Amino acid sequence: MPIIEAIILYFVLFFPSVFSSVEEGSVIAFSINQELSRVFIYNTPALALVWFLLLRKKEAAPVKPFFPPAAPRDSATLNPASLNPAASFLFNAGNILVTFTLALLGLLLINIGASMASDLAERAMTGARFEVAIDFQTPDTAMGWVVLCLSCLSAGYLEESFFRFYLSDRLKKFGFYPAMLMSSVSFAYCHMYEGVFGVANALLAGLFLFFIFNKRKRGDGTQTLCAVAFAHGAYNALVYAAIALNL
């Protein structure tokens, strides 16, 4: 059954995140070898498994979107199927760029808003802590930043492939909003180690990305997925850059 498969896959792929815990004041050291191991030993095989299941389902029965595509207008410029190869490429590139920009800006605004809300809540509730104090070390070489960006991108692509693409299909029978909520709650649960702030930030980000992905989905969804996944990876890399700059 699709739901049983999704539950099993969730715990198989994200078991360390779901059940991990990080103590207050912990230092997360950066290591090029560790990041490369994460990319090639964990992220890549996990991504291959997700896509194997997606492609197997696609061959058995085409995946139908939540929202049917809008009927093309009379203008040929709005119907990519009627464009020549160069114009079609520009049309698709434009859609990808717009989706990427919307997703990245949305993630940054959600992070800023959640951080401000967390600070206000901590001031209002004396002694309350909504963020876990974790010292993430950042690379000190150009090669280290390249590897870190690769790790962020592969992690973003894996998470978007599962939580937005895969779960959009497996939870479709429950309706759009229940599927969006279930996908986002499971995504947020993987961030329990970050405390209340991390969970709230991930929940809002999950809701936003699920909505953006399904609303802007074109064709089989792979182009939209790439845009959202790149935005997710870029956001993760920017978080590390902000840490390095003490922002």
N, C-alpha and C positions, 0 to 999 in steps of 0.2 A: 504494500500500500504506500502511496506517495508520502503520507504524513509520517508513517513509521520510518520510512527511509530518511526523511528530512530530520527527524529527531535523532536517529542513530548517527547520521552524518554530522550533525551539529556537535554532538559530544565527542565524536571521533576527531574532528578537525580542531575544535576549540576547547578541548578538555583542559589543557594547561591554563588558559585564560579564565575559564569559568571557575575553576577551583583554586587558582593561585591567590596568594596573599602577600602583600609587601608591607613590611614593618615601617612605622613612622621614622623618618630620618635615614632610610636606606639609600645607598649609593648604587646606581645602575651604571656600571662601567661600560664604556664603548670598546668594542674589539672588532677589527676588520674580519678576522677569521670567524668570529661568532656570527657576525651579520651575514657573511657569505654562506655559512652553514645553514642559517635560517632561510636564506633565499633558495638554496639548491637542495637542501635535505628536507625542509618542511614546506615552504610556500609553493615551490614548483610541483612536487608530487601531489599536494593537496589540491592545487588548482587543476591539475590534470584529471584527478578523480571527479571533481565537480563538473568539469566540462565533458568528461566521458558520460556521466549520467544525464547531462543536459542534451547531448547529441543523440544518445540512445533514445530519449523521450521524443526528441524532435523527429527522428526517423519513424517512430511508431505512430505519432500523431502530431501534426504541426501545433506549435504553441500559439494560442490566441491571446492577443493583448487585452488588458482590462478595458481600454478605451479604443473603440474602432477608429481607424484612420479617417481623417476628415476627407470628404469628397473633394477631388481636385477641381479647381476653378477653371475658367475658360483659358486663362493666361497660361501659356506653355511654360513660362518661367517658374511657375509654382508646382509643376508636375515633373519631378526628376526623371520619371520613366521616359518622357518625351524629349529630354534634352540630349545634346550631343555629349560624347564622353568628357570633354573638357569642362563644359558647363555643368554636367552632372557632378563631376569631381568638386568643383567650386561650391555647388549647392550643398553637397554632403559635408564638405569641410566647414562651411559656414554654420551648419546645424551643430556640428561637433564643437566648434569654437564657442558658440553661444551657450550650449549645454555645459561645457567645461567652465566657462566664466560664471554662469549662474550658480553652479554647484560649489565652486571654490569661494565665491563671495558669500554665499549662504553659510557655508561651514565657518568661515572667519567671523561673520556677524554672530552666529550662534555661540561660538566660543567666547567672544567678547561679552555678549549679553549674559551668558551663564557665569562667567568670571565675576562680572559686576554684581550680579544677584547673589553670588556666593559671598563676596566681600560684605555686602550690605547685611546679609543674614547673620554673618559672624559678628558684626558690630552690634546688631540688635540683640543677639543672644550671647551674652557674655560667657566665654568658655567653650562655646560650640565650635566644632571644627568640621568643615565640609570638604576640605581638600587634604589629601594625604601628602605630607611633605616628603617628596622623593627627589633626590639629586641625580638627574640624568646627565651623565657626562657626554660631551659632544666630541666629534673628531677634531684633531689638531693638524691634519694634513689634507691636501686636496684630494688624494686618493681615498682617504677616509670619508670625505663628504660624497664622493662619487658612489662609494659602496653603500653609504647610508641612504642616498637617494634611490638607489636600486632596490634596497630593502623596503623602503617606504612605498615605492611603486608596486612591488610584487605583493606586499601585504594589502595595499589598497585594492589591487585587482582581485586578489583572492576573496577579500571580504565583500566587495561589490558583486562579484560573480555569485557568491552564495546568498548573502542577505538580500540583495535586490533582484538579481536575475533568477537564480534558482528558486528562492522562496516565493517570488512573484508567481511563478508557475505552480508550485506545489500547494500554495495556499489559496489559489484562485477561486476555488469553490465556496470559500467562506465570504467572498465579496471583497471589494477593494479596501475599505477602511479597516475591517477586522484583520485582513492580511497585512496591511501596513502596520497595524499595532503589534501583531504577533512577531513580525519580522524585526521591528524596532526594539521591542522589549528583549528579545533574544540577543540582539546586537548590544544593547546596553548592559545586559547581564555579563557579557564578556569583559566589561570594564569595571567590575566590582572592586578590583584591587586599587582603583584610583579614588575610591571614596564616593561620597554623595555627589560631588561636583562632576566627577568623571562619568558616573552613571547618568546624571541629568543631561550632561553635554552630549553623550552618546545617544541617548534616547531622542533628543530633539534632532540631532544630526541624522539619525536613522529615519525618523519620520519625514524629514525634509528630502533626503536622498531618494527614498522610496517613491515619494510623490513626484519629484523631478524626473526620475528614471522612467516611470510609467506614463507620465504626461507627455514627455518629449520623445518617447520611444518611436523609432522609425524602422520599418522593415522587420527583420528578425531581432532587432534590439542590440546587435553586437556593436554598432557604431556608437549608440548612446551609452552602452556599458563602458566602452573605452573612454569616453569623455568624462563620465562620472568617476571611473576608477583613477584616471589621471588627476582629476581634481582632488580625490581622496588622498592619493599619494603625495601631491604637491602640498596639501594642507599639513600632512604629517611632517614633511620636510621643513615647512615653514615654522612649525612648532619647535623643532630642534634648533632652527636658525634663531628664533626668538630667545631660546634658552641660552644659546652661545653669546648673544648680544645683551643678555641680562634685561630683556624687555618684559 
